[in-house]
Amino acid sequence: MPKDSEQRRLEDRWLSSTTRKKREEKEKMYGKWCSNKDRYPTESEAMEAQQKSFKVTGRNLAIYRCQKCDGFHLTKRTDRN
């Protein structure tokens, strides 16, 4: 079994039914690509989340537009600018 599907199987075992249902709804709308990510409909909402994340973690995450869901996500990588 590929690493991603094994990880997913283990995560699914421990997810609450509410979280599992939300994930399934996101998969129906956007596919598996975005189901585990927070989606921000606008860049300004993503920037707010980016700022909150920076205050909590001290890491300045980069924002990118997703071609799959046409929304915005934060990367795991830090913004070097």
Helices and strands as residue ranges (DSSP letters): H 3-14, H 17-30, H 43-57, E 61-65, E 72-78
